[in-house]
């Protein structure tokens, strides 16, 4: 996928900028964090679609989750309608404390971050 290929540095390491849009804040402010990603193209279980196996870790560590999953780009309605789907699991840092934060606020942050990433990818596909 061109979007992910464009995020690779000279050594072949993929760096993604993940952002969390902040609602209720003027001027479309968002928090941003860079992650180092491992990306590999594969086929889905039914061998119908290409899937992108993707995992990432926050650059520099810190209080951010890691992720492991798949990114699928597919179309069932011709070239004018394309779907981008992200599935996977993330692991909050800090053990039980991180799990508690995740149940209160972290899960919502993760969903908003994933949605923003998918919108960025969809915009690149559309252009």
N, CA, C and O atoms as a MOPAC input file, in Angstrom:
PM7 MOZYME 1SCF
protein

 N      0.84500 1    -1.17000 1     0.00000 1
 C      0.00000 1     0.00000 1     0.00000 1
 C      0.89300 1     1.23600 1     0.00000 1
 O      1.83800 1     1.34100 1     0.78200 1
 N      0.57700 1     2.15300 1    -0.88100 1
 C      1.41000 1     3.33600 1    -1.07800 1
 C      1.54100 1     4.18900 1     0.17800 1
 O      2.61700 1     4.72100 1     0.45200 1
 N      0.47100 1     4.32300 1     0.93800 1
 C      0.51600 1     5.14100 1     2.14900 1
 C      1.59600 1     4.63100 1     3.10400 1
 O      2.41500 1     5.41000 1     3.59100 1
 N      1.59900 1     3.33600 1     3.36700 1
 C      2.58200 1     2.76800 1     4.29400 1
 C      3.98500 1     2.78600 1     3.69900 1
 O      4.95700 1     3.04500 1     4.41000 1
 N      4.09900 1     2.51400 1     2.40300 1
 C      5.41200 1     2.54900 1     1.75000 1
 C      6.02800 1     3.93900 1     1.85100 1
 O      7.24300 1     4.07500 1     1.99500 1
 N      5.19600 1     4.96100 1     1.77600 1
 C      5.68300 1     6.33400 1     1.87100 1
 C      6.15600 1     6.72600 1     3.26000 1
 O      6.77500 1     7.77600 1     3.43000 1
 N      5.87200 1     5.89900 1     4.25000 1
 C      6.27500 1     6.18100 1     5.62700 1
 C      7.58800 1     5.48400 1     5.99900 1
 O      8.05600 1     5.61000 1     7.13100 1
 N      8.18700 1     4.74600 1     5.04600 1
 C      9.43000 1     4.02400 1     5.31000 1
 C     10.64000 1     4.93300 1     5.18500 1
 O     10.70800 1     5.78200 1     4.29600 1
 N     11.60000 1     4.74100 1     6.09400 1
 C     12.83200 1     5.52200 1     6.00700 1
 C     13.85000 1     4.77900 1     5.14100 1
 O     13.52900 1     3.73800 1     4.56700 1
 N     15.05400 1     5.29700 1     5.04200 1
 C     16.09500 1     4.70300 1     4.17900 1
 C     16.49000 1     3.29400 1     4.59700 1
 O     16.93200 1     2.50100 1     3.76600 1
 N     16.33500 1     2.97900 1     5.87800 1
 C     16.68500 1     1.64700 1     6.37300 1
 C     15.52700 1     0.65900 1     6.24200 1
 O     15.66100 1    -0.50300 1     6.62700 1
 N     14.39600 1     1.10700 1     5.70400 1
 C     13.24100 1     0.23000 1     5.52600 1
 C     12.32500 1     0.15200 1     6.73100 1
 O     11.40900 1    -0.67000 1     6.75500 1
 N     12.55200 1     0.99300 1     7.73600 1
 C     11.71400 1     1.00800 1     8.92800 1
 C     10.52500 1     1.93900 1     8.68400 1
 O     10.69100 1     3.06400 1     8.21300 1
 N      9.32800 1     1.45600 1     9.01000 1
 C      8.11800 1     2.24800 1     8.81500 1
 C      7.81300 1     3.03800 1    10.07600 1
 O      7.72500 1     2.47600 1    11.16800 1
 N      7.65400 1     4.35100 1     9.91800 1
 C      7.30300 1     5.23500 1    11.02500 1
 C      5.92600 1     5.83100 1    10.72100 1
 O      5.72100 1     6.43400 1     9.66800 1
 N      5.00600 1     5.65700 1    11.63700 1
 C      3.66700 1     6.21200 1    11.47200 1
 C      3.42900 1     7.28700 1    12.51000 1
 O      3.88000 1     7.18600 1    13.65100 1
 N      2.72300 1     8.30500 1    12.10000 1
 C      2.29500 1     9.34300 1    13.02100 1
 C      0.84100 1     9.06400 1    13.36200 1
 O     -0.03600 1     9.19300 1    12.50800 1
 N      0.58500 1     8.68400 1    14.60100 1
 C     -0.77700 1     8.42800 1    15.05500 1
 C     -1.25200 1     9.65600 1    15.80600 1
 O     -0.50800 1    10.24500 1    16.59100 1
 N     -2.48900 1    10.03400 1    15.56200 1
 C     -2.98600 1    11.22800 1    16.22100 1
 C     -4.35700 1    10.96400 1    16.82300 1
 O     -5.11700 1    10.11900 1    16.34900 1
 N     -4.64800 1    11.70400 1    17.87100 1
 C     -5.93600 1    11.64000 1    18.55100 1
 C     -6.57100 1    13.01700 1    18.45300 1
 O     -6.12900 1    13.95000 1    19.12300 1
 N     -7.61100 1    13.15600 1    17.62100 1
 C     -8.30300 1    14.44500 1    17.55200 1
 C     -8.96800 1    14.75800 1    18.89200 1
 O     -9.55300 1    13.87800 1    19.52400 1
 N     -8.87300 1    16.00200 1    19.31500 1
 C     -9.48500 1    16.41900 1    20.57400 1
 C    -10.75800 1    17.19400 1    20.27100 1
 O    -10.70600 1    18.30500 1    19.74500 1
 N    -11.89300 1    16.60900 1    20.60200 1
 C    -13.17500 1    17.28600 1    20.39800 1
 C    -13.33200 1    18.41700 1    21.40000 1
 O    -12.80400 1    18.35800 1    22.51000 1
 N    -14.05200 1    19.43000 1    21.00300 1
 C    -14.33500 1    20.53900 1    21.90300 1
 C    -13.20100 1    21.53600 1    22.02100 1
 O    -13.31300 1    22.52200 1    22.74900 1
 N    -12.10300 1    21.28800 1    21.30800 1
 C    -10.96500 1    22.20900 1    21.32800 1
 C    -10.95900 1    22.94800 1    19.99300 1
 O    -11.06300 1    22.31300 1    18.94300 1
 N    -10.84100 1    24.27000 1    20.01100 1
 C    -10.87200 1    25.01300 1    18.74800 1
 C     -9.69300 1    24.66100 1    17.83900 1
 O     -8.65500 1    24.18500 1    18.29900 1
 N     -9.87700 1    24.90200 1    16.55200 1
 C     -8.82400 1    24.77700 1    15.54400 1
 C     -8.37400 1    23.34100 1    15.28700 1
 O     -7.23100 1    23.13400 1    14.88000 1
 N     -9.21700 1    22.35600 1    15.50500 1
 C     -8.90300 1    20.95600 1    15.17500 1
 C     -7.56700 1    20.50800 1    15.77000 1
 O     -6.71500 1    19.98600 1    15.05100 1
 N     -7.38400 1    20.69900 1    17.03300 1
 C     -6.16300 1    20.29500 1    17.72500 1
 C     -6.17000 1    18.78300 1    17.93300 1
 O     -7.22100 1    18.18600 1    18.16800 1
 N     -4.98900 1    18.17000 1    17.84600 1
 C     -4.88400 1    16.74100 1    18.11300 1
 C     -3.55400 1    16.45100 1    18.79900 1
 O     -2.59000 1    17.20200 1    18.65800 1
 N     -3.52100 1    15.34600 1    19.54600 1
 C     -2.28100 1    14.84600 1    20.12500 1
 C     -1.66100 1    13.89900 1    19.12000 1
 O     -2.37900 1    13.19200 1    18.41300 1
 N     -0.34200 1    13.87200 1    19.04300 1
 C      0.33000 1    13.06000 1    18.04100 1
 C      1.45000 1    12.25900 1    18.68500 1
 O      2.13400 1    12.74000 1    19.58900 1
 N      1.63200 1    11.02600 1    18.20700 1
 C      2.70600 1    10.16700 1    18.69400 1
 C      3.22700 1     9.34300 1    17.52800 1
 O      2.44600 1     8.82700 1    16.72900 1
 N      4.54200 1     9.21800 1    17.42900 1
 C      5.14000 1     8.39500 1    16.38400 1
 C      5.33900 1     6.97000 1    16.89200 1
 O      5.70200 1     6.74500 1    18.04700 1
 N      5.08900 1     6.01200 1    15.99100 1
 C      5.30300 1     4.60500 1    16.30500 1
 C      6.17500 1     4.00100 1    15.21400 1
 O      6.19200 1     4.47200 1    14.07700 1
 N      6.89600 1     2.95000 1    15.58400 1
 C      7.66100 1     2.17500 1    14.62200 1
 C      6.84100 1     0.94500 1    14.30000 1
 O      6.46200 1     0.18900 1    15.19500 1
 N      6.56300 1     0.74200 1    13.00600 1
 C      5.65700 1    -0.32600 1    12.58400 1
 C      6.39100 1    -1.41300 1    11.80800 1
 O      7.37300 1    -1.15800 1    11.11100 1
 N      5.88400 1    -2.62700 1    11.95100 1
 C      6.29400 1    -3.75900 1    11.12900 1
 C      5.11600 1    -4.04000 1    10.20300 1
 O      3.98800 1    -4.22700 1    10.65900 1
 N      5.38400 1    -4.06800 1     8.91100 1
 C      4.31700 1    -4.20900 1     7.92400 1
 C      4.67000 1    -5.35100 1     6.97400 1
 O      5.80000 1    -5.45000 1     6.49500 1
 N      3.66900 1    -6.22600 1     6.70400 1
 C      3.89200 1    -7.33400 1     5.77400 1
 C      2.57800 1    -7.64700 1     5.07600 1
 O      1.53000 1    -7.72900 1     5.71700 1
 N      2.63600 1    -7.82400 1     3.75600 1
 C      1.43100 1    -8.14200 1     2.98300 1
 C      1.21600 1    -9.64800 1     3.00000 1
 O      2.15900 1   -10.42500 1     2.84900 1
 N     -0.04600 1   -10.05200 1     3.18700 1
 C     -0.43700 1   -11.45600 1     3.30800 1
 C     -1.80500 1   -11.61000 1     2.64500 1
 O     -2.29800 1   -10.66300 1     2.03300 1
 N     -2.42100 1   -12.77600 1     2.75400 1
 C     -3.78500 1   -13.01800 1     2.27000 1
 C     -4.68200 1   -13.29700 1     3.46100 1
 O     -4.22300 1   -13.81600 1     4.47800 1
 N     -5.97500 1   -12.95300 1     3.34100 1
 C     -6.90500 1   -13.23700 1     4.42900 1
 C     -7.17000 1   -14.74300 1     4.53100 1
 O     -6.71500 1   -15.51900 1     3.69000 1
 N     -7.90700 1   -15.14500 1     5.56600 1
 C     -8.14600 1   -16.57000 1     5.81700 1
 C     -8.86500 1   -17.25300 1     4.66300 1
 O     -8.61900 1   -18.43000 1     4.39700 1
 N     -9.74100 1   -16.54600 1     3.97900 1
 C    -10.45300 1   -17.12300 1     2.84000 1
 C     -9.69500 1   -16.99100 1     1.53200 1
 O    -10.19900 1   -17.40100 1     0.48600 1
 N     -8.49700 1   -16.42800 1     1.56700 1
 C     -7.65800 1   -16.19600 1     0.39900 1
 C     -8.36700 1   -15.34100 1    -0.65500 1
 O     -8.17000 1   -15.52600 1    -1.85600 1
 N     -9.19800 1   -14.39800 1    -0.18100 1
 C     -9.95400 1   -13.53200 1    -1.08200 1
 C     -9.33100 1   -12.16600 1    -1.25600 1
 O     -9.38700 1   -11.58800 1    -2.34200 1
 N     -8.73400 1   -11.63900 1    -0.19100 1
 C     -8.21000 1   -10.27700 1    -0.20400 1
 C     -6.77900 1   -10.23900 1     0.30500 1
 O     -6.36000 1   -11.06300 1     1.11800 1
 N     -6.04200 1    -9.25100 1    -0.20000 1
 C     -4.75200 1    -8.94900 1     0.41000 1
 C     -5.03000 1    -8.29500 1     1.75300 1
 O     -5.93600 1    -7.47100 1     1.88000 1
 N     -4.25500 1    -8.66400 1     2.73700 1
 C     -4.31500 1    -7.98900 1     4.02900 1
 C     -2.90900 1    -7.54300 1     4.37700 1
 O     -1.92000 1    -8.13000 1     3.93900 1
 N     -2.85000 1    -6.51500 1     5.15600 1
 C     -1.56400 1    -6.00700 1     5.59900 1
 C     -1.45200 1    -6.33300 1     7.08300 1
 O     -2.20500 1    -5.81000 1     7.90400 1
 N     -0.52000 1    -7.19000 1     7.41000 1
 C     -0.24300 1    -7.49300 1     8.81700 1
 C      0.56100 1    -6.31400 1     9.34000 1
 O      1.59000 1    -5.94500 1     8.77400 1
 N      0.08200 1    -5.73400 1    10.42100 1
 C      0.72800 1    -4.52800 1    10.93200 1
 C      0.82400 1    -4.60100 1    12.45100 1
 O     -0.13400 1    -4.96100 1    13.13600 1
 N      1.97200 1    -4.25900 1    12.94700 1
 C      2.19700 1    -4.18000 1    14.39600 1
 C      3.01900 1    -2.93100 1    14.63700 1
 O      3.83300 1    -2.54000 1    13.80000 1
 N      2.80000 1    -2.29900 1    15.79800 1
 C      3.62200 1    -1.13500 1    16.10000 1
 C      3.88700 1    -1.01400 1    17.58800 1
 O      3.15500 1    -1.52100 1    18.43700 1
 N      4.98300 1    -0.30900 1    17.85100 1
 C      5.42800 1     0.02700 1    19.20100 1
 C      5.67500 1     1.53200 1    19.22500 1
 O      6.15000 1     2.09300 1    18.23700 1
 N      5.36200 1     2.18600 1    20.32600 1
 C      5.63400 1     3.62200 1    20.38900 1
 C      7.13700 1     3.89500 1    20.33900 1
 O      7.92400 1     3.21400 1    20.99600 1
 N      7.52100 1     4.89100 1    19.55600 1
 C      8.92800 1     5.26200 1    19.48800 1
 C      9.32600 1     5.88700 1    20.82100 1
 O      8.64600 1     6.78100 1    21.32500 1
 N     10.40400 1     5.42400 1    21.37100 1
 C     10.87500 1     5.94900 1    22.64400 1
 C     10.13400 1     5.39600 1    23.84900 1
 O     10.32800 1     5.87500 1    24.96600 1
 N      9.28600 1     4.39300 1    23.63800 1
 C      8.54500 1     3.80000 1    24.76100 1
 C      7.52500 1     4.76300 1    25.32800 1
 O      6.88600 1     5.51300 1    24.59100 1
 N      7.38100 1     4.73900 1    26.60600 1
 C      6.45000 1     5.66200 1    27.24600 1
 C      5.11000 1     5.02400 1    27.55900 1
 O      4.96200 1     3.80200 1    27.52800 1
 N      4.16000 1     5.85100 1    27.85200 1
 C      2.85000 1     5.40400 1    28.31500 1
 C      1.86600 1     5.23400 1    27.16600 1
 O      0.75100 1     5.75600 1    27.21000 1
 N      2.27900 1     4.51100 1    26.15100 1
 C      1.44700 1     4.31700 1    24.97400 1
 C      1.34900 1     2.82300 1    24.67500 1
 O      2.29300 1     2.07500 1    24.92900 1
 N      0.21000 1     2.38700 1    24.13800 1
 C      0.03400 1     0.96300 1    23.86900 1
 C      0.77800 1     0.49700 1    22.61300 1
 O      1.11800 1     1.29700 1    21.74100 1
 N      1.02200 1    -0.81300 1    22.54400 1
 C      1.50700 1    -1.44300 1    21.32500 1
 C      0.29000 1    -2.06600 1    20.63100 1
 O     -0.75500 1    -2.25400 1    21.25400 1
 N      0.43000 1    -2.38100 1    19.34700 1
 C     -0.69400 1    -2.88900 1    18.56100 1
 C     -0.22300 1    -4.02100 1    17.66900 1
 O      0.91600 1    -4.02000 1    17.20200 1
 N     -1.10700 1    -4.99400 1    17.43100 1
 C     -0.84100 1    -6.09000 1    16.50100 1
 C     -2.14600 1    -6.44000 1    15.81300 1
 O     -3.13000 1    -6.76300 1    16.47900 1
 N     -2.17000 1    -6.38000 1    14.47600 1
 C     -3.41300 1    -6.67400 1    13.78700 1
 C     -3.26500 1    -6.68700 1    12.28000 1
 O     -2.17800 1    -6.90600 1    11.74700 1
 N     -4.38200 1    -6.44700 1    11.59900 1
 C     -4.40700 1    -6.43900 1    10.14300 1
 C     -5.12400 1    -5.19300 1     9.63400 1
 O     -6.04400 1    -4.66700 1    10.25900 1
 N     -4.66800 1    -4.76000 1     8.49800 1
 C     -5.28200 1    -3.65600 1     7.77700 1
 C     -5.71700 1    -4.23200 1     6.43600 1
 O     -4.89500 1    -4.77200 1     5.69500 1
 N     -7.00300 1    -4.12000 1     6.12100 1
 C     -7.53300 1    -4.67000 1     4.87600 1
 C     -8.14800 1    -3.53500 1     4.06600 1
 O     -8.89700 1    -2.71200 1     4.59300 1
 N     -7.82300 1    -3.50500 1     2.79400 1
 C     -8.40700 1    -2.54500 1     1.86900 1
 C     -9.11800 1    -3.36800 1     0.80500 1
 O     -8.48900 1    -4.18600 1     0.13300 1
 N    -10.42600 1    -3.16100 1     0.64400 1
 C    -11.17800 1    -3.96800 1    -0.30600 1
 C    -12.33300 1    -3.17900 1    -0.90100 1
 O    -12.73400 1    -2.13500 1    -0.38600 1
 N    -12.85500 1    -3.70500 1    -1.99900 1
 C    -13.96800 1    -3.06500 1    -2.68400 1
 C    -14.93100 1    -4.14700 1    -3.14100 1
 O    -14.51800 1    -5.13400 1    -3.75000 1
 N    -16.21600 1    -3.96500 1    -2.84800 1
 C    -17.20800 1    -4.91000 1    -3.35300 1
 C    -18.20100 1    -4.22200 1    -4.27200 1
 O    -19.15000 1    -4.84300 1    -4.75000 1
 N    -17.98200 1    -2.94400 1    -4.51600 1
 C    -18.91600 1    -2.17900 1    -5.34300 1
 C    -18.19300 1    -1.47900 1    -6.49200 1
 O    -18.63100 1    -0.42500 1    -6.95500 1
 N    -17.10800 1    -2.05200 1    -6.94100 1
 C    -16.35900 1    -1.42700 1    -8.02200 1
 C    -15.35400 1    -0.42900 1    -7.48700 1
 O    -15.25200 1    -0.22200 1    -6.27800 1
 N    -14.61800 1     0.18300 1    -8.38700 1
 C    -13.53400 1     1.08200 1    -7.97600 1
 C    -13.99900 1     2.37100 1    -7.29800 1
 O    -13.19300 1     3.05300 1    -6.66500 1
 N    -15.27600 1     2.71500 1    -7.41900 1
 C    -15.73200 1     3.96800 1    -6.81600 1
 C    -16.01400 1     3.85800 1    -5.32700 1
 O    -16.26500 1     4.87400 1    -4.67900 1
 N    -15.97900 1     2.65300 1    -4.76400 1
 C    -16.23600 1     2.49100 1    -3.34100 1
 C    -15.22200 1     1.51200 1    -2.74500 1
 O    -15.23600 1     0.31900 1    -3.04900 1
 N    -14.35000 1     2.03800 1    -1.89900 1
 C    -13.30600 1     1.23400 1    -1.28200 1
 C    -13.46100 1     1.29100 1     0.23100 1
 O    -13.78300 1     2.33800 1     0.79300 1
 N    -13.23000 1     0.16400 1     0.88100 1
 C    -13.32200 1     0.06600 1     2.33300 1
 C    -11.93900 1    -0.15300 1     2.92000 1
 O    -11.11200 1    -0.86400 1     2.34800 1
 N    -11.70200 1     0.45600 1     4.04800 1
 C    -10.44700 1     0.27100 1     4.77700 1
 C    -10.83400 1    -0.19100 1     6.17500 1
 O    -11.62000 1     0.46000 1     6.86200 1
 N    -10.27300 1    -1.32000 1     6.58600 1
 C    -10.66400 1    -1.93000 1     7.86000 1
 C     -9.41400 1    -2.26200 1     8.68100 1
 O     -8.45600 1    -2.83100 1     8.15700 1
 N     -9.42600 1    -1.91300 1     9.93900 1
 C     -8.33300 1    -2.20500 1    10.85800 1
 C     -8.87400 1    -3.08700 1    11.97400 1
 O     -9.82500 1    -2.71600 1    12.66200 1
 N     -8.26300 1    -4.25900 1    12.15100 1
 C     -8.64600 1    -5.17000 1    13.22700 1
 C     -7.39300 1    -5.57600 1    13.97600 1
 O     -6.32500 1    -5.71400 1    13.37900 1
 N     -7.51500 1    -5.76400 1    15.25700 1
 C     -6.36900 1    -6.21000 1    16.02400 1
 C     -6.56200 1    -5.98000 1    17.50300 1
 O     -7.65200 1    -5.66600 1    17.98000 1
 N     -5.47500 1    -6.14600 1    18.19900 1
 C     -5.49200 1    -5.94100 1    19.64200 1
 C     -4.34500 1    -5.01600 1    20.01800 1
 O     -3.31300 1    -4.96500 1    19.34900 1
 N     -4.55400 1    -4.29900 1    21.09100 1
 C     -3.49000 1    -3.45200 1    21.59200 1
 C     -3.26800 1    -3.80500 1    23.05400 1
 O     -4.15400 1    -4.32200 1    23.73400 1
 N     -2.07000 1    -3.51400 1    23.51000 1
 C     -1.69400 1    -3.83400 1    24.88100 1
 C     -1.32900 1    -2.54800 1    25.59500 1
 O     -0.32100 1    -1.91900 1    25.27200 1
 N     -2.14900 1    -2.15000 1    26.57300 1
 C     -1.81900 1    -0.93900 1    27.31900 1
 C     -0.55600 1    -1.15100 1    28.16500 1
 O     -0.29200 1    -2.26500 1    28.61700 1
 N      0.21000 1    -0.09900 1    28.37400 1
 C      1.38900 1    -0.21300 1    29.24300 1
 C      0.97700 1    -0.24300 1    30.71800 1
 O     -0.19100 1    -0.02200 1    31.03800 1
 N      1.89300 1    -0.50300 1    31.58200 1
 C      1.73900 1    -0.40200 1    33.04200 1
 C      0.86700 1    -1.48300 1    33.68600 1
 O      0.35200 1    -1.27800 1    34.78500 1
 N      0.69600 1    -2.60900 1    33.03400 1
 C     -0.01200 1    -3.72700 1    33.65800 1
 C     -1.41800 1    -3.38800 1    34.12500 1
 O     -2.22800 1    -2.88500 1    33.34600 1
 N     -1.71400 1    -3.66200 1    35.40000 1
 C     -3.06100 1    -3.44500 1    35.93500 1
 C     -3.45900 1    -1.97300 1    35.93000 1
 O     -4.61400 1    -1.64000 1    35.66500 1
 N     -2.51700 1    -1.10500 1    36.21800 1
 C     -2.81000 1     0.32600 1    36.19100 1
 C     -3.20300 1     0.75700 1    34.77900 1
 O     -4.15200 1     1.51900 1    34.59700 1
 N     -2.46600 1     0.26500 1    33.78500 1
 C     -2.78400 1     0.56600 1    32.39100 1
 C     -4.12500 1    -0.00300 1    31.97700 1
 O     -4.86100 1     0.63100 1    31.22100 1
 N     -4.45500 1    -1.19700 1    32.46600 1
 C     -5.75400 1    -1.78700 1    32.15600 1
 C     -6.89400 1    -0.96900 1    32.77100 1
 O     -7.94800 1    -0.80300 1    32.15700 1
 N     -6.67600 1    -0.46800 1    33.97100 1
 C     -7.69500 1     0.37100 1    34.61600 1
 C     -7.89800 1     1.65800 1    33.81100 1
 O     -9.03200 1     2.05600 1    33.54700 1
 N     -6.80100 1     2.30100 1    33.42500 1
 C     -6.90300 1     3.51200 1    32.59900 1
 C     -7.61000 1     3.19900 1    31.29000 1
 O     -8.43500 1     3.98200 1    30.82000 1
 N     -7.28300 1     2.04600 1    30.70000 1
 C     -7.88600 1     1.65600 1    29.43200 1
 C     -9.39500 1     1.51600 1    29.56100 1
 O    -10.13500 1     1.93100 1    28.66900 1
 N     -9.85300 1     0.94100 1    30.65100 1
 C    -11.29600 1     0.75200 1    30.81400 1
 C    -12.02900 1     2.08100 1    31.03400 1
 O    -13.21100 1     2.19700 1    30.71200 1
 N    -11.34300 1     3.06200 1    31.57200 1
 C    -11.96900 1     4.36100 1    31.83200 1
 C    -11.88700 1     5.27900 1    30.61500 1
 O    -12.88900 1     5.87100 1    30.21500 1
 N    -10.70400 1     5.40000 1    30.03100 1
 C    -10.49500 1     6.38100 1    28.97400 1
 C     -9.68300 1     5.85200 1    27.78900 1
 O     -9.90800 1     6.26900 1    26.65200 1
 N     -8.75800 1     4.95400 1    28.04100 1
 C     -7.82800 1     4.50100 1    27.01000 1
 C     -8.47900 1     3.87700 1    25.79500 1
 O     -8.04500 1     4.11600 1    24.66800 1
 N     -9.51000 1     3.08200 1    26.00500 1
 C    -10.18600 1     2.42400 1    24.88500 1
 C    -10.79400 1     3.45800 1    23.93100 1
 O    -10.72400 1     3.29600 1    22.71200 1
 N    -11.37700 1     4.50000 1    24.47400 1
 C    -11.94800 1     5.56300 1    23.63700 1
 C    -10.84700 1     6.27800 1    22.84600 1
 O    -11.03200 1     6.61700 1    21.67700 1
 N     -9.71500 1     6.50100 1    23.48800 1
 C     -8.58400 1     7.13500 1    22.80200 1
 C     -8.10200 1     6.23000 1    21.67000 1
 O     -7.82100 1     6.70800 1    20.57100 1
 N     -8.00400 1     4.92700 1    21.93200 1
 C     -7.55500 1     3.98200 1    20.90900 1
 C     -8.49700 1     3.97500 1    19.70500 1
 O     -8.04400 1     3.95200 1    18.56100 1
 N     -9.79000 1     3.99600 1    19.95800 1
 C    -10.76700 1     4.01000 1    18.85500 1
 C    -10.64000 1     5.28500 1    18.02400 1
 O    -10.68300 1     5.23900 1    16.79400 1
 N    -10.48400 1     6.41300 1    18.69400 1
 C    -10.35800 1     7.67800 1    17.96400 1
 C     -9.05900 1     7.72600 1    17.16400 1
 O     -9.02200 1     8.26500 1    16.05800 1
 N     -7.99900 1     7.16100 1    17.72900 1
 C     -6.72200 1     7.10500 1    17.02600 1
 C     -6.84000 1     6.22700 1    15.78400 1
 O     -6.37900 1     6.60700 1    14.70800 1
 N     -7.45700 1     5.05100 1    15.92800 1
 C     -7.64000 1     4.13700 1    14.79200 1
 C     -8.49600 1     4.79100 1    13.71300 1
 O     -8.18400 1     4.68500 1    12.52600 1
 N     -9.55800 1     5.45800 1    14.10900 1
 C    -10.43000 1     6.13300 1    13.14500 1
 C     -9.66200 1     7.21400 1    12.38600 1
 O     -9.82100 1     7.34500 1    11.17300 1
 N     -8.83700 1     7.98500 1    13.08300 1
 C     -8.04800 1     9.03300 1    12.43000 1
 C     -7.05300 1     8.42200 1    11.43900 1
 O     -6.86400 1     8.95800 1    10.34700 1
 N     -6.41400 1     7.30200 1    11.81000 1
 C     -5.47700 1     6.62600 1    10.91000 1
 C     -6.21400 1     6.14700 1     9.66400 1
 O     -5.73000 1     6.33700 1     8.54800 1
 N     -7.37100 1     5.53200 1     9.84200 1
 C     -8.13700 1     5.03800 1     8.69500 1
 C     -8.58200 1     6.18200 1     7.78600 1
 O     -8.56800 1     6.04400 1     6.56300 1
 N     -8.97300 1     7.30300 1     8.37300 1
 C     -9.35300 1     8.46300 1     7.55500 1
 C     -8.16300 1     9.00200 1     6.77300 1
 O     -8.31500 1     9.39800 1     5.61700 1
 N     -6.97300 1     9.02400 1     7.39000 1
 C     -5.76500 1     9.45700 1     6.68100 1
 C     -5.48800 1     8.53200 1     5.49000 1
 O     -5.17900 1     9.00000 1     4.39500 1
 N     -5.60100 1     7.22400 1     5.71000 1
 C     -5.37000 1     6.26000 1     4.63600 1
 C     -6.42400 1     6.42700 1     3.54100 1
 O     -6.08700 1     6.43800 1     2.35700 1
 N     -7.68700 1     6.55600 1     3.92300 1
 C     -8.76700 1     6.72600 1     2.94400 1
 C     -8.56000 1     7.98500 1     2.10500 1
 O     -8.80800 1     7.97000 1     0.90000 1
 N     -8.10900 1     9.07000 1     2.72800 1
 C     -7.85400 1    10.31100 1     1.97400 1
 C     -6.75300 1    10.09700 1     0.93700 1
 O     -6.83700 1    10.60200 1    -0.18300 1
 N     -5.72200 1     9.34300 1     1.32000 1
 C     -4.63000 1     9.08000 1     0.37600 1
 C     -5.11000 1     8.20700 1    -0.78500 1
 O     -4.70100 1     8.41000 1    -1.92900 1
 N     -5.97800 1     7.23500 1    -0.49000 1
 C     -6.51300 1     6.37500 1    -1.53800 1
 C     -7.35800 1     7.18900 1    -2.50900 1
 O     -7.28800 1     6.99100 1    -3.72200 1
 N     -8.15500 1     8.10400 1    -1.96900 1
 C     -9.07300 1     8.90500 1    -2.78300 1
 C     -8.34300 1     9.87700 1    -3.70600 1
 O     -8.87200 1    10.24900 1    -4.75400 1
 N     -7.14900 1    10.28600 1    -3.33300 1
 C     -6.41500 1    11.27900 1    -4.14100 1
 C     -5.57000 1    10.65500 1    -5.19200 1
 O     -4.89900 1    11.36100 1    -5.94500 1

